[in-house]
Amino acid sequence: MKVIVTGTTGMVGEGVMLACLVDPTVERVLSVARRPSGHAHPKLEECLIPDFRELGAFEARLSGYDACFYCAGVSSVGMSEADYTAITYDTVVAFAAALARLNPGMVLTHVSGAHTDSSEQGRVMWARVKGKAENALMRLPFRSVYNFRPGLMTPVPGQKNLKRTYRFLLPLVPLMKFVLPALKLEEVERAMVRSVTSGAPKQVLEVADIKALAST
């Protein structure tokens, strides 16, 4: 399959991209980001887009793909609801709507977050906004849309884009797994690929669902 991966300059997107590059199921990977990923591979192409809501000049490069693994995102810490919505809802939905038009048979897998609020009515701002994005994406005319809600994730070998805080906490991950459900980024990628090749039992997948799909 041919896949688009966004957010490849962040931990999740970079990890998914690297796992795709060694996955024999994946023929070609297009990294879509605002900056270069910093990686080179025969399967890898890069498309640098300053604003994901303005795709007119890039549409030809975004056509002909089987799947998009949307991994781009930001932390809500210190952000207003308006600013967070512009990135987490407006940008995601605009980009996805363009892909659905350009690739009618595409499967979209969107990385959301644990405890996202599907009701869009909760008191936690980030969870409410992510829930709004999930619901909007599931209304778009893709072949299928899946929202992944991972929690703690561990990187794949060769990752460069790990925040300093995460590097500091990495040795503690084996202990944290006893408190928080954890996923390897290889498992996330495998589950994404399975969602394209075989589908998934539900559109919103929590950590246990992602693990189960990755193991099929």
C-alpha positions in Angstrom: 0.0 0.0 0.0 0.9 3.7 -0.4 0.5 5.8 2.7 0.7 9.4 3.8 2.1 10.0 7.3 1.7 13.4 8.9 3.5 14.8 12.0 6.8 13.1 11.1 8.8 15.7 13.0 7.0 14.6 16.2 7.4 11.4 18.2 4.3 9.6 17.1 4.5 10.5 13.4 8.2 9.8 13.2 7.8 6.4 14.9 4.9 5.4 12.7 6.8 6.5 9.6 10.0 4.5 10.6 7.9 1.5 11.2 6.2 1.9 7.8 9.5 2.0 6.1 10.5 -1.4 7.4 7.0 -2.9 6.9 6.9 -5.1 3.7 3.2 -4.3 3.4 4.0 -0.6 2.7 5.3 0.2 -0.7 5.7 4.0 -0.4 5.5 6.6 2.3 4.9 10.2 1.8 5.9 12.3 4.8 3.7 15.4 5.0 5.0 18.0 7.5 6.1 21.6 7.7 9.8 20.7 8.2 12.0 17.8 6.8 11.8 14.6 8.8 15.6 14.2 8.9 15.4 10.7 7.5 16.2 9.2 4.1 15.0 5.9 2.7 14.2 4.5 -0.8 10.5 4.2 0.1 10.3 7.7 1.6 9.2 10.9 -0.2 8.7 14.2 1.6 6.1 17.0 0.9 6.6 20.2 2.9 3.4 22.1 3.4 3.4 25.3 5.4 -0.3 25.3 6.1 -2.3 22.1 6.0 -5.5 24.1 5.2 -4.0 25.5 2.0 -3.3 22.5 -0.3 -4.1 23.8 -3.8 -0.5 23.7 -5.0 0.1 20.2 -3.4 -3.0 18.3 -4.5 -1.2 16.4 -7.3 1.4 15.1 -4.7 -1.4 14.0 -2.3 -3.3 11.9 -4.9 -3.0 8.2 -5.4 -2.7 7.0 -1.8 -4.4 4.1 0.0 -4.2 5.5 3.5 -3.4 8.5 5.6 -2.0 8.0 9.1 -2.6 11.4 10.7 -0.2 11.8 13.6 0.3 15.5 13.7 -0.8 17.4 16.8 0.2 19.7 19.7 -0.1 19.7 23.4 -2.9 21.9 24.8 -0.7 23.2 27.6 -0.7 27.0 27.7 -3.0 27.3 24.7 -6.4 29.0 24.4 -9.4 26.9 23.2 -9.5 29.0 20.0 -5.8 28.4 19.2 -6.0 24.7 20.1 -9.2 24.3 18.0 -7.5 25.9 15.0 -4.8 23.2 15.0 -6.6 20.2 16.4 -10.0 20.6 14.7 -9.9 23.2 11.8 -6.5 22.0 10.3 -7.2 18.3 10.7 -10.7 18.4 9.2 -9.6 20.7 6.3 -6.7 18.5 5.4 -8.8 15.3 5.7 -11.6 16.7 3.6 -9.1 17.4 0.8 -7.7 13.9 1.0 -11.2 12.4 0.9 -11.9 14.3 -2.3 -8.5 13.4 -3.9 -8.5 9.7 -2.8 -12.1 8.4 -2.6 -11.0 4.9 -1.6 -8.7 6.0 1.2 -8.7 4.9 4.8 -7.9 7.6 7.3 -6.4 6.7 10.7 -6.3 9.7 13.1 -4.3 9.7 16.2 -6.4 11.2 18.9 -5.9 10.6 22.6 -7.0 8.6 25.6 -9.9 10.1 27.5 -11.1 12.1 24.4 -14.7 13.4 24.9 -17.0 12.1 22.1 -19.9 14.1 23.6 -18.1 17.4 22.9 -19.7 18.7 26.0 -17.2 17.9 28.8 -15.3 20.3 31.0 -11.9 19.4 29.8 -11.0 21.6 26.8 -8.6 19.4 25.0 -10.8 16.3 25.3 -13.8 18.2 24.0 -12.0 19.6 21.0 -10.5 16.2 20.1 -13.9 14.7 20.4 -15.3 17.3 18.0 -12.5 16.4 15.5 -13.1 12.7 15.8 -16.8 13.1 15.1 -16.2 15.4 12.1 -13.7 13.0 10.6 -16.1 10.1 10.8 -18.6 12.0 8.7 -16.2 12.5 5.8 -16.6 10.3 2.7 -13.5 8.0 3.2 -13.7 4.3 2.7 -13.2 4.0 6.5 -12.1 6.3 9.3 -10.5 5.1 12.5 -9.7 7.2 15.6 -6.8 5.8 17.6 -6.7 6.8 21.3 -3.3 5.6 22.5 -1.8 6.4 25.9 1.8 6.0 26.8 3.9 5.0 23.8 7.5 3.8 23.5 9.6 4.9 20.5 11.1 2.7 17.7 14.8 2.4 17.1 16.3 5.4 15.2 13.9 8.1 16.4 15.3 11.6 16.6 12.3 13.6 17.6 11.9 12.9 21.3 11.2 15.7 23.7 13.9 16.2 26.4 11.3 15.4 29.1 10.4 12.2 27.4 14.1 11.2 27.0 14.5 11.8 30.7 11.4 9.6 31.5 12.2 6.8 29.1 14.1 4.6 31.6 11.0 4.8 33.8 8.7 3.4 31.1 9.0 -0.2 32.3 7.7 0.9 35.7 5.1 3.2 34.3 3.5 0.4 32.3 2.2 -1.0 35.6 0.2 2.2 36.2 -0.6 3.3 32.6 -1.6 1.2 29.6 1.3 1.4 27.1 1.9 0.7 23.4 4.9 0.3 21.3 4.9 2.6 18.3 5.5 -0.5 16.2 2.1 -1.8 17.5 0.4 1.4 16.6 1.8 1.2 13.0 0.8 -2.5 12.7 -2.7 -1.7 13.8 -2.9 1.2 11.3 -1.9 -1.1 8.5 -4.4 -3.8 9.6 -7.1 -1.2 9.6 -6.4 -0.6 5.9 -6.0 -4.2 4.9 -8.6 -5.9 7.1 -10.6 -3.1 8.7 -11.2 -2.7 12.5 -14.2 -3.8 14.6 -15.0 -0.2 15.7 -14.2 3.4 14.6 -12.8 4.5 17.9 -10.0 2.3 19.3 -8.7 2.5 22.8 -5.3 1.1 23.9 -6.6 -2.5 24.3 -8.3 -2.3 20.9 -5.1 -1.1 19.2 -3.1 -3.9 20.8 -5.6 -6.5 19.7 -5.7 -5.2 16.1 -1.9 -5.1 15.9 -1.7 -8.8 16.9 -4.1 -10.1 14.3 
